[in-house]
Amino acid sequence: MTVLVAGGSGFVGRRVVDQLAASGSEVRVMTRSPGPHGTPGVEAVFGDVSDPATLVTPLAGVEIAYYLDHSLDRADFVERDAAGARAFALQAAASGVRRIVYLGGLGNDDDDLSEHLRSRREVEQILGDEIDTVVLRAGIVVGQGSLSWEILCQLVERLPVMVTPRWVNTRSQPIALTDAVGALVDAASADVPIGRYEIGAPESCSYGDMLRTVAGQMDRRLLIVPVPVLSPRLSSWWLRLVTDVDLQTARTLVDSMTNDVVVTDRRFDEITGRTPQHFDDAVRTALAERKRR
């Protein structure tokens, strides 16, 4: 099977590429800076979703395409992501691609979703309007290379006492990196019907719970004091001050932290027979990897 991974140089995409190659698929990684990949069965090819003409060659002869391309660090990310998804889907359909697999975001459609989560929904719709698409909606991916995971770790390392925004009580349902990658690889199978699915750990938890779990496994003391006076703008400045994240990304993430993002549908696990890890197990694995790095 010939598979194209757009976004294959990202922290999730790299691992999807490796697992697909290990399973015997012929894998192409679409990138703006192609070079020797170094993994047998993997070819890096030039392609840029902002330039539709460059998508013809990467998608030629492809059966399954992964769309893992999205941006957080740009003020115009909504327009950019929509235009990129439309160009990719149109060329995928013209090239005879059978299926696109897309990693979206959790969140209740009836909520007042953040701009970031609304953008993820828009990309889902754009892709699905043009070609058969399997969407996997996920929350925080717990693993080395994840921006949200790194923020959790940096907050715990740098602030033994946190005067936190209200979003510390928002509920989320993280997923271990290995579970997210395994689910994405499974989603290419014809055994998984076209549709939208949700993936995550067996349990949900608040951001405060996540911080306490990380602190406990780091053997650090942590006191969290939520206050109602930190607006989203002040909250993003607070996150920028304490962590290494840039301000635009901080604003985008903080906006999304006001929405509960939990799993309400376990169909994907039932179809594939997957058993996701609990959050504390995912943290243990991720911290061990972080220490090695």
Backbone as numpy.savetxt, mean C-alpha at the origin, in Angstrom:
# Nx Ny Nz CAx CAy CAz Cx Cy Cz
3.62 -17.52 -17.71 2.77 -16.34 -17.71 3.65 -15.10 -17.71
3.33 -14.13 -18.55 4.07 -12.88 -18.60 3.33 -11.84 -17.76
4.04 -11.26 -16.80 3.43 -10.34 -15.84 4.21 -9.03 -15.85
3.48 -7.92 -15.84 4.10 -6.61 -15.72 3.76 -6.03 -14.35
4.76 -5.50 -13.66 4.52 -4.85 -12.37 4.89 -3.38 -12.50
3.86 -2.53 -12.55 4.07 -1.09 -12.51 4.16 -0.69 -11.04
5.25 -0.07 -10.67 5.51 0.18 -9.25 6.34 -0.94 -8.65
7.02 -1.68 -9.51 7.79 -2.83 -9.05 9.08 -2.48 -8.34
9.42 -1.19 -8.28 10.60 -0.78 -7.53 10.25 -0.30 -6.13
8.94 -0.26 -5.79 8.52 0.12 -4.45 8.71 -1.01 -3.46
8.49 -0.73 -2.16 8.82 -1.73 -1.15 7.89 -2.93 -1.24
6.63 -2.76 -1.61 5.74 -3.90 -1.83 6.02 -4.51 -3.20
6.15 -3.66 -4.21 6.35 -4.14 -5.57 7.58 -5.00 -5.74
8.68 -4.63 -5.09 9.91 -5.42 -5.21 9.69 -6.86 -4.74
8.95 -7.01 -3.67 8.73 -8.34 -3.12 7.72 -9.13 -3.95
6.75 -8.44 -4.53 5.83 -9.10 -5.46 6.60 -9.62 -6.66
7.50 -8.81 -7.19 8.32 -9.21 -8.34 9.12 -10.46 -8.00
9.78 -10.48 -6.85 10.60 -11.62 -6.46 9.76 -12.89 -6.33
8.57 -12.76 -5.73 7.73 -13.94 -5.51 7.16 -14.46 -6.83
6.78 -13.54 -7.73 6.29 -13.97 -9.04 7.39 -14.68 -9.82
8.60 -14.12 -9.78 9.72 -14.75 -10.49 10.03 -16.12 -9.92
9.95 -16.25 -8.59 10.23 -17.53 -7.95 9.21 -18.59 -8.34
7.99 -18.14 -8.68 6.93 -19.08 -9.07 7.03 -19.49 -10.54
7.97 -18.88 -11.28 8.18 -19.27 -12.67 7.62 -18.32 -13.70
7.01 -17.21 -13.27 6.46 -16.25 -14.22 7.59 -15.44 -14.86
7.34 -15.00 -16.10 8.24 -14.05 -16.75 7.78 -12.66 -16.33
8.64 -11.93 -15.63 8.23 -10.69 -14.98 8.94 -9.49 -15.61
8.15 -8.46 -15.89 8.70 -7.17 -16.29 8.43 -6.15 -15.20
9.43 -5.37 -14.89 9.27 -4.27 -13.94 9.26 -2.97 -14.74
8.16 -2.23 -14.67 8.09 -0.97 -15.39 8.64 0.14 -14.52
9.62 0.87 -15.03 10.29 1.90 -14.25 10.75 3.02 -15.16
10.94 4.20 -14.59 11.49 5.32 -15.36 13.01 5.26 -15.46
13.62 4.35 -14.69 15.09 4.22 -14.71 15.47 2.75 -14.84
15.25 2.14 -16.01 15.54 0.72 -16.14 17.03 0.43 -16.14
17.37 -0.74 -15.63 18.75 -1.22 -15.62 18.72 -2.70 -15.34
19.87 -3.35 -15.32 19.89 -4.79 -15.01 19.22 -5.06 -13.67
18.30 -6.02 -13.65 17.55 -6.28 -12.42 18.30 -7.22 -11.49
18.95 -8.20 -12.05 19.73 -9.11 -11.22 19.00 -10.35 -10.76
17.69 -10.41 -10.99 16.91 -11.59 -10.62 16.56 -12.37 -11.89
16.88 -13.66 -11.94 16.55 -14.46 -13.13 15.05 -14.39 -13.44
14.73 -14.19 -14.72 13.33 -14.14 -15.12 12.70 -12.78 -14.98
13.50 -11.75 -14.58 12.96 -10.40 -14.39 13.66 -9.43 -15.34
12.86 -8.63 -16.05 13.40 -7.64 -16.97 12.86 -6.27 -16.59
13.74 -5.29 -16.49 13.32 -3.91 -16.23 13.11 -3.21 -17.56
11.94 -2.58 -17.73 11.62 -1.89 -18.97 11.18 -0.46 -18.67
11.46 0.44 -19.61 11.09 1.83 -19.40 9.59 2.03 -19.62
8.98 2.79 -18.71 7.58 3.16 -18.87 7.23 4.21 -17.84
6.37 5.14 -18.21 5.98 6.24 -17.33 4.49 6.50 -17.53
3.70 6.31 -16.47 2.25 6.46 -16.61 1.85 7.88 -16.97
2.74 8.85 -16.78 2.41 10.22 -17.16 2.65 10.47 -18.65
3.20 9.46 -19.35 3.44 9.56 -20.79 2.88 8.30 -21.46
1.61 8.34 -21.91 0.96 7.14 -22.44 1.73 6.44 -23.56
2.48 7.19 -24.36 3.20 6.58 -25.47 4.26 5.59 -25.00
4.73 5.75 -23.76 5.78 4.87 -23.25 5.22 3.56 -22.69
3.90 3.39 -22.69 3.30 2.20 -22.09 3.09 1.07 -23.08
3.25 1.36 -24.36 2.99 0.35 -25.39 3.95 -0.83 -25.26
5.22 -0.56 -25.21 6.23 -1.63 -25.15 6.15 -2.45 -23.86
6.06 -1.83 -22.69 6.00 -2.64 -21.46 4.80 -3.58 -21.41
3.66 -3.18 -21.99 2.43 -3.97 -21.88 2.25 -4.96 -23.03
3.11 -4.94 -24.01 2.98 -5.84 -25.16 3.16 -7.29 -24.72
2.17 -8.13 -25.01 2.26 -9.55 -24.70 2.04 -9.91 -23.24
1.62 -8.95 -22.43 1.43 -9.18 -20.99 0.05 -9.78 -20.74
-0.01 -10.77 -19.85 -1.29 -11.38 -19.48 -1.88 -10.77 -18.22
-1.03 -10.55 -17.22 -1.45 -9.97 -15.94 -0.61 -8.74 -15.67
-1.26 -7.64 -15.26 -0.53 -6.42 -14.93 -0.87 -5.98 -13.50
0.16 -5.66 -12.75 -0.01 -5.10 -11.40 0.13 -3.59 -11.49
-0.83 -2.89 -10.89 -0.75 -1.43 -10.86 -0.53 -1.00 -9.41
0.73 -0.75 -9.07 1.11 -0.39 -7.70 1.71 1.01 -7.67
1.38 1.79 -8.66 1.93 3.14 -8.81 0.98 4.14 -8.15
1.46 4.88 -7.17 0.68 5.98 -6.60 1.63 6.94 -5.91
1.15 8.15 -5.66 2.00 9.19 -5.10 1.36 9.81 -3.87
2.21 10.19 -2.91 1.74 10.88 -1.72 2.42 12.23 -1.54
3.57 12.40 -2.17 4.42 13.55 -1.88 4.23 14.70 -2.86
3.08 14.71 -3.56 2.80 15.77 -4.53 1.46 16.41 -4.20
1.40 17.72 -4.33 0.14 18.41 -4.05 -0.95 18.03 -5.05
-0.56 17.65 -6.27 -1.52 17.31 -7.31 -1.67 15.80 -7.47
-1.49 15.04 -6.35 -1.49 13.58 -6.47 -2.82 13.03 -6.97
-3.93 13.67 -6.67 -5.24 13.16 -7.11 -5.32 13.18 -8.63
-5.01 14.31 -9.25 -5.06 14.42 -10.71 -4.01 13.52 -11.36
-2.83 13.49 -10.78 -1.74 12.70 -11.33 -2.08 11.21 -11.31
-2.61 10.72 -10.18 -2.93 9.30 -10.07 -4.08 8.91 -10.98
-5.08 9.77 -11.11 -6.21 9.47 -11.99 -5.76 9.40 -13.45
-4.96 10.36 -13.87 -4.50 10.38 -15.26 -3.61 9.18 -15.55
-2.74 8.83 -14.61 -1.86 7.69 -14.80 -2.62 6.38 -14.89
-3.61 6.21 -14.02 -4.41 4.98 -14.04 -5.20 4.87 -15.34
-5.72 5.97 -15.82 -6.51 5.94 -17.06 -5.62 5.56 -18.25
-4.45 6.15 -18.33 -3.52 5.83 -19.42 -3.11 4.36 -19.38
-2.81 3.88 -18.18 -2.37 2.49 -18.02 -3.49 1.52 -18.39
-4.70 1.79 -17.91 -5.83 0.88 -18.18 -6.18 0.84 -19.66
-6.17 1.98 -20.30 -6.49 2.03 -21.74 -5.47 1.24 -22.55
-4.20 1.40 -22.24 -3.18 0.67 -23.00 -3.20 -0.80 -22.66
-3.48 -1.14 -21.39 -3.58 -2.56 -21.00 -4.70 -3.24 -21.78
-5.84 -2.57 -21.90 -6.96 -3.14 -22.65 -6.59 -3.29 -24.12
-5.94 -2.29 -24.69 -5.54 -2.35 -26.10 -4.51 -3.45 -26.35
-3.72 -3.77 -25.35 -2.67 -4.79 -25.49 -3.15 -6.20 -25.21
-4.41 -6.35 -24.79 -4.96 -7.67 -24.52 -4.65 -8.22 -23.15
-4.30 -7.36 -22.22 -4.07 -7.81 -20.83 -5.37 -8.40 -20.27
-5.27 -9.55 -19.62 -6.48 -10.23 -19.13 -6.96 -9.68 -17.79
-6.03 -9.20 -16.96 -6.41 -8.81 -15.61 -5.40 -7.82 -15.05
-5.92 -6.82 -14.32 -5.08 -5.92 -13.54 -5.31 -6.21 -12.07
-4.24 -6.19 -11.29 -4.32 -6.32 -9.84 -3.88 -4.99 -9.24
-4.71 -4.45 -8.36 -4.46 -3.12 -7.80 -4.55 -3.17 -6.28
-3.60 -2.51 -5.60 -3.61 -2.41 -4.14 -4.19 -1.07 -3.75
-5.43 -1.10 -3.23 -6.11 0.12 -2.81 -6.11 0.27 -1.31
-7.02 1.10 -0.79 -7.06 1.39 0.64 -8.39 1.01 1.26
-8.34 0.55 2.51 -9.55 0.26 3.27 -10.30 1.56 3.58
-11.53 1.40 4.05 -12.35 2.54 4.41 -13.78 2.34 3.95
-14.72 2.78 4.76 -16.14 2.63 4.46 -16.56 3.68 3.44
-17.14 3.22 2.34 -17.55 4.15 1.28 -18.59 5.16 1.76
-19.32 4.83 2.83 -20.34 5.75 3.34 -19.75 6.84 4.23
-18.46 6.71 4.60 -17.81 7.73 5.43 -17.40 8.92 4.57
-17.07 10.01 5.24 -16.48 11.16 4.57 -14.99 10.88 4.42
-14.63 10.14 3.37 -13.26 9.67 3.20 -12.31 10.82 2.92
-11.08 10.65 3.35 -10.04 11.63 3.08 -9.78 11.73 1.58
-9.10 12.79 1.17 -8.78 12.97 -0.24 -7.94 11.81 -0.75
-7.03 11.33 0.08 -6.17 10.20 -0.30 -7.00 8.95 -0.56
-7.91 8.61 0.36 -8.73 7.40 0.18 -9.72 7.56 -0.96
-10.26 8.76 -1.14 -11.14 8.98 -2.29 -10.38 8.78 -3.60
-9.12 9.21 -3.61 -8.29 9.03 -4.81 -8.08 7.55 -5.09
-7.86 6.76 -4.05 -7.71 5.31 -4.25 -8.97 4.71 -4.84
-10.13 5.17 -4.38 -11.40 4.67 -4.92 -11.55 5.08 -6.39
-11.14 6.30 -6.70 -11.25 6.77 -8.08 -10.37 5.92 -9.00
-9.17 5.58 -8.56 -8.28 4.75 -9.37 -8.90 3.37 -9.57
-9.48 2.79 -8.51 -10.19 1.51 -8.65 -11.21 1.58 -9.78
-12.01 2.63 -9.77 -13.09 2.77 -10.74 -12.54 2.94 -12.15
-11.51 3.75 -12.28 -10.91 3.99 -13.61 -10.38 2.69 -14.19
-9.64 1.94 -13.40 -9.08 0.68 -13.89 -10.20 -0.29 -14.26
-11.18 -0.44 -13.37 -12.26 -1.40 -13.59 -13.16 -1.06 -14.74
-13.26 0.22 -15.09 -14.10 0.62 -16.22 -13.51 0.16 -17.55
-12.22 -0.07 -17.60 -11.55 -0.39 -18.86 -11.17 -1.86 -19.00
-10.96 -2.55 -17.87 -10.40 -3.90 -17.94 -10.75 -4.65 -16.65
-10.83 -5.97 -16.71 -11.10 -6.77 -15.51 -10.03 -6.49 -14.45
-10.48 -6.12 -13.26 -9.55 -5.70 -12.21 -9.89 -6.37 -10.89
-8.86 -6.88 -10.21 -8.98 -7.36 -8.84 -8.38 -6.30 -7.93
-9.19 -5.77 -7.04 -8.74 -4.75 -6.10 -8.59 -5.38 -4.72
-7.44 -5.17 -4.11 -7.22 -5.57 -2.72 -7.09 -4.30 -1.90
-8.05 -4.09 -1.00 -8.01 -2.91 -0.13 -7.29 -3.27 1.17
-6.31 -2.46 1.54 -5.51 -2.73 2.72 -5.29 -1.46 3.52
-4.90 -1.62 4.78 -4.52 -0.49 5.62 -2.99 -0.38 5.64
-2.44 -0.09 6.81 -0.98 0.02 6.95 -0.34 -1.32 6.67
0.70 -1.32 5.84 1.49 -2.52 5.60 2.67 -2.50 6.56
2.78 -3.52 7.40 3.80 -3.56 8.44 5.02 -4.30 7.92
6.07 -3.54 7.63 7.28 -4.17 7.12 8.32 -3.13 6.76
9.56 -3.56 6.66 10.66 -2.66 6.35 10.45 -2.01 4.98
10.49 -0.68 4.95 10.28 0.06 3.72 8.94 0.76 3.67
8.01 0.38 4.55 6.71 1.03 4.60 6.82 2.37 5.31
6.34 3.43 4.67 6.42 4.76 5.27 5.62 4.83 6.56
4.39 4.30 6.56 3.55 4.36 7.76 4.18 3.58 8.91
4.77 2.43 8.59 5.44 1.63 9.61 6.65 2.39 10.17
7.42 3.01 9.31 8.60 3.75 9.76 8.19 4.92 10.66
7.08 5.57 10.35 6.60 6.67 11.19 6.26 6.15 12.59
5.57 5.00 12.68 5.26 4.43 13.99 6.53 4.19 14.78
7.53 3.61 14.14 8.78 3.30 14.83 9.50 4.58 15.28
9.54 5.58 14.41 10.24 6.82 14.76 9.54 7.56 15.90
8.22 7.55 15.91 7.49 8.18 17.01 7.84 7.52 18.34
7.87 6.20 18.35 8.19 5.48 19.58 9.62 5.75 20.02
10.55 5.77 19.07 11.97 5.97 19.39 12.26 7.38 19.89
11.52 8.36 19.38 11.88 9.75 19.63 11.03 10.46 20.67
9.86 9.89 21.01 8.97 10.58 21.94 8.47 9.62 23.02
9.16 9.55 24.17 8.66 8.69 25.25 7.33 9.19 25.83
7.07 10.50 25.68 5.78 11.08 26.06 5.22 11.79 24.84
4.02 11.40 24.43 3.42 11.98 23.23 2.14 12.74 23.58
2.12 14.03 23.27 0.87 14.78 23.26 0.34 14.65 21.84
-0.65 13.80 21.66 -1.02 13.34 20.32 -2.32 13.95 19.83
-2.50 14.02 18.51 -3.78 14.44 17.93 -4.87 13.40 18.19
-6.10 13.78 17.86 -7.24 12.90 18.13 -7.18 11.61 17.31
-6.46 11.63 16.17 -6.44 10.44 15.34 -5.76 9.26 16.02
-5.16 9.49 17.18 -4.54 8.37 17.88 -5.59 7.32 18.27
-6.87 7.72 18.32 -7.94 6.79 18.67 -8.64 6.20 17.44
-8.25 6.61 16.25 -8.83 6.05 15.03 -8.41 4.60 14.87
-9.35 3.77 14.38 -9.07 2.35 14.26 -8.57 1.99 12.86
-7.63 1.06 12.83 -7.05 0.60 11.58 -6.90 -0.92 11.65
-6.62 -1.53 10.53 -6.42 -2.98 10.48 -5.18 -3.26 9.62
-4.00 -3.18 10.26 -2.75 -3.35 9.50 -2.63 -4.76 8.93
-1.66 -4.92 8.02 -1.39 -6.24 7.46 0.12 -6.41 7.36
0.59 -7.61 7.68 2.02 -7.92 7.55 2.45 -7.84 6.10
3.66 -7.39 5.87 4.17 -7.27 4.51 4.09 -8.59 3.76
4.49 -9.68 4.40 4.45 -10.98 3.73 3.03 -11.38 3.36
2.05 -11.01 4.20 0.65 -11.32 3.89 0.14 -10.47 2.73
0.53 -9.20 2.69 0.11 -8.34 1.59 0.68 -8.83 0.26
1.96 -9.21 0.27 2.60 -9.70 -0.95 1.97 -11.01 -1.40
1.77 -11.93 -0.45 1.14 -13.21 -0.79 -0.25 -13.03 -1.37
-1.01 -12.09 -0.81 -2.36 -11.84 -1.31 -2.32 -11.27 -2.72
-1.39 -10.36 -2.98 -1.28 -9.78 -4.32 -0.91 -10.85 -5.35
0.00 -11.74 -4.99 0.37 -12.82 -5.91 -0.82 -13.74 -6.15
-1.55 -14.08 -5.10 -2.73 -14.93 -5.24 -3.80 -14.29 -6.13
-3.87 -12.96 -6.11 -4.92 -12.25 -6.84 -4.79 -12.39 -8.35
-3.62 -12.83 -8.82 -3.45 -13.05 -10.26 -4.12 -14.32 -10.74
-4.47 -15.21 -9.81 -5.01 -16.52 -10.17 -6.45 -16.41 -10.68
-6.77 -17.24 -11.65 -8.14 -17.30 -12.16 -9.12 -17.80 -11.11
-8.59 -18.40 -10.02 -9.46 -18.86 -8.94 -10.05 -17.71 -8.14
-9.47 -16.52 -8.29 -9.98 -15.33 -7.59 -10.85 -14.54 -8.56
-12.16 -14.50 -8.34 -13.04 -13.76 -9.25 -12.72 -12.27 -9.29
-13.00 -11.65 -10.40 -12.84 -10.20 -10.52 -13.72 -9.52 -9.48
-13.18 -8.53 -8.81 -13.96 -7.82 -7.79 -13.08 -7.08 -6.82
-13.71 -6.54 -5.78 -13.01 -5.78 -4.74 -13.02 -6.59 -3.45
-11.84 -6.67 -2.81 -11.68 -7.47 -1.60 -10.94 -6.66 -0.53
-11.05 -7.11 0.71 -10.37 -6.45 1.82 -9.41 -7.44 2.47
-8.23 -6.95 2.84 -7.24 -7.80 3.50 -6.69 -7.07 4.72
-6.35 -7.84 5.74 -5.81 -7.25 6.97 -5.61 -8.30 8.03
-5.02 -7.89 9.13 -4.81 -8.78 10.27 -6.15 -9.27 10.82
-6.14 -10.30 11.64 -7.42 -10.79 12.19 -8.12 -9.77 13.07
-7.38 -8.80 13.64 -7.97 -7.85 14.58 -7.69 -6.42 14.14
-8.58 -5.51 14.53 -8.33 -4.09 14.32 -7.77 -3.49 15.60
-7.15 -2.32 15.48 -6.61 -1.65 16.66 -6.50 -0.16 16.36
-6.44 0.65 17.40 -6.28 2.09 17.21 -4.80 2.39 16.95
-4.55 3.60 16.44 -3.15 4.00 16.25 -2.42 4.02 17.60
-3.15 4.40 18.66 -2.55 4.35 20.00 -2.15 2.94 20.39
-3.03 1.97 20.10 -2.72 0.56 20.39 -1.47 0.13 19.61
-1.38 0.56 18.37 -0.22 0.17 17.55 1.06 0.74 18.14
1.02 2.01 18.54 2.20 2.64 19.13 2.61 1.92 20.41
1.64 1.54 21.22 1.97 0.84 22.47 2.55 -0.54 22.20
2.03 -1.23 21.19 2.56 -2.55 20.85 4.01 -2.44 20.37
4.27 -1.46 19.51 5.63 -1.25 19.01 6.56 -0.89 20.17
6.11 0.00 21.06 6.93 0.39 22.21 7.23 -0.81 23.10
6.22 -1.64 23.34 6.43 -2.81 24.18 7.47 -3.75 23.60
7.43 -3.96 22.30 8.39 -4.87 21.67 9.77 -4.23 21.52
9.84 -2.89 21.60 11.13 -2.22 21.60 11.68 -2.05 23.02
10.90 -2.49 24.03 11.26 -2.31 25.44 11.42 -0.83 25.79
10.48 -0.04 25.31 10.49 1.39 25.61 9.22 1.78 26.35
9.37 2.72 27.28 8.22 3.25 27.98 7.54 4.30 27.10
6.22 4.34 27.14 5.48 5.27 26.29 4.23 5.76 27.00
4.10 7.07 27.07 2.90 7.69 27.61 2.25 8.51 26.52
0.97 8.21 26.24 0.23 8.90 25.18 -0.85 9.76 25.81
-0.84 11.06 25.46 -1.84 11.99 25.98 -2.56 12.64 24.80
-3.74 12.12 24.42 -4.47 12.73 23.29 -5.04 14.10 23.69
-4.98 15.06 22.78 -5.57 16.38 23.01 -6.42 16.75 21.80
-7.52 17.46 22.02 -8.43 17.77 20.91 -8.05 19.02 20.12
-7.00 19.73 20.51 -6.75 21.05 19.92 -5.83 21.00 18.71
-5.27 19.85 18.39 -4.37 19.78 17.24 -5.19 19.58 15.96
-5.30 20.62 15.15 -6.02 20.54 13.88 -5.22 19.67 12.91
-5.85 19.23 11.80 -5.08 18.46 10.81 -3.82 19.17 10.34
-3.89 20.50 10.14 -2.70 21.22 9.69 -1.61 21.19 10.77
-1.98 21.48 12.02 -0.99 21.43 13.11 -0.47 20.00 13.30
-1.38 19.06 13.14 -0.99 17.65 13.31 0.04 17.24 12.28
-0.12 17.69 11.02 0.85 17.34 9.99 2.19 18.00 10.26
2.17 19.24 10.77 3.44 19.89 11.15 4.10 19.12 12.29
3.31 18.65 13.24 3.83 17.85 14.36 4.50 16.59 13.85
3.85 15.90 12.91 4.41 14.68 12.35 5.70 14.98 11.59
5.71 16.09 10.85 6.91 16.47 10.10 8.05 16.79 11.04
7.76 17.43 12.17 8.79 17.84 13.12 9.44 16.64 13.80
8.62 15.64 14.12 9.10 14.52 14.93 9.71 13.41 14.09
9.23 13.25 12.84 9.70 12.14 12.00 10.41 12.68 10.76
10.88 11.77 9.93 11.60 12.14 8.71 10.68 12.38 7.51
9.38 12.24 7.68 8.45 12.35 6.55 8.37 13.81 6.09
8.25 14.03 4.75 8.13 15.38 4.23 6.73 15.93 4.51
6.59 17.25 4.44 5.35 17.90 4.87 4.16 17.50 4.02
4.31 17.44 2.69 3.18 17.08 1.84 2.68 15.67 2.15
3.61 14.74 2.31 3.22 13.36 2.66 2.56 13.33 4.02
3.09 14.09 4.98 2.51 14.14 6.32 1.06 14.63 6.26
0.82 15.66 5.46 -0.55 16.18 5.34 -1.48 15.13 4.74
-1.02 14.43 3.72 -1.84 13.40 3.08 -2.15 12.27 4.04
-1.14 11.83 4.79 -1.35 10.73 5.74 -2.26 11.15 6.89
-2.05 12.34 7.43 -2.86 12.80 8.56 -4.33 12.90 8.17
-4.60 13.38 6.96 -5.99 13.46 6.50 -6.65 12.08 6.52
-5.88 11.05 6.13 -6.44 9.69 6.08 -6.59 9.08 7.48
-5.84 9.60 8.44 -5.89 9.04 9.79 -7.17 9.41 10.53
-8.00 10.24 9.94 -9.29 10.58 10.56 -10.35 9.54 10.23
-10.08 8.64 9.29 -11.05 7.61 8.89 -10.69 6.25 9.49
-11.68 5.58 10.08 -11.48 4.18 10.46 -11.29 3.36 9.19
-10.28 2.51 9.18 -10.02 1.65 8.01 -9.89 0.22 8.51
-11.02 -0.49 8.51 -11.07 -1.84 9.06 -11.69 -2.80 8.05
-11.35 -4.06 8.22 -11.85 -5.12 7.35 -13.26 -5.51 7.76
-14.18 -5.49 6.82 -15.56 -5.92 7.09 -15.97 -7.12 6.23
-15.06 -7.55 5.35 -15.39 -8.61 4.39 -14.18 -9.53 4.27
-14.34 -10.82 4.62 -13.22 -11.77 4.61 -13.31 -12.73 3.42
-13.97 -12.33 2.35 -14.12 -13.24 1.22 -12.78 -13.67 0.63
-11.83 -12.74 0.56 -10.55 -13.08 -0.06 -9.84 -14.19 0.71
-9.84 -14.10 2.03 -9.21 -15.14 2.85 -9.93 -16.48 2.64
-11.26 -16.42 2.51 -12.02 -17.66 2.32 -11.72 -18.28 0.96
-11.60 -17.46 -0.07 -11.33 -17.97 -1.42 -9.94 -18.58 -1.51
-8.96 -17.91 -0.91 -7.57 -18.32 -1.07 -7.07 -19.23 0.05
-7.84 -19.33 1.13 -7.39 -20.13 2.28 -6.28 -19.47 3.07
-6.14 -18.15 2.94 -5.09 -17.43 3.66 -5.46 -17.21 5.12
-4.46 -17.21 5.99 -4.64 -16.89 7.41 -3.65 -15.79 7.76
-4.07 -14.51 7.73 -3.14 -13.42 7.99 -2.59 -13.45 9.41
-1.39 -12.90 9.57 -0.76 -12.82 10.89 -1.46 -11.80 11.77
-1.39 -12.02 13.09 -1.82 -11.01 14.04 -0.84 -9.85 14.02
-1.32 -8.69 14.46 -0.49 -7.49 14.40 0.79 -7.63 15.21
0.71 -8.19 16.42 1.93 -8.28 17.24 2.97 -9.19 16.61
2.53 -10.23 15.88 3.48 -11.09 15.18 4.12 -10.34 14.00
3.30 -9.55 13.30 3.83 -8.76 12.19 4.86 -7.75 12.69
4.58 -7.14 13.84 5.52 -6.18 14.44 6.83 -6.86 14.81
6.74 -8.04 15.39 7.96 -8.76 15.80 8.85 -9.04 14.59
8.24 -9.49 13.50 9.02 -9.78 12.29 9.61 -8.50 11.69
8.81 -7.43 11.65 9.26 -6.18 11.05 10.38 -5.54 11.87
10.27 -5.60 13.19 11.33 -5.03 14.03 12.64 -5.80 13.89
12.55 -7.11 13.74 13.76 -7.91 13.54 14.43 -7.51 12.23
13.63 -7.31 11.18 14.18 -6.88 9.90 14.76 -5.48 9.98
14.06 -4.59 10.70 14.55 -3.22 10.86 15.89 -3.20 11.59
16.05 -4.06 12.58 17.31 -4.14 13.33 18.45 -4.62 12.43
18.15 -5.60 11.56 19.18 -6.10 10.64 19.61 -5.04 9.65
18.66 -4.18 9.25 18.97 -3.16 8.25 19.73 -1.96 8.85
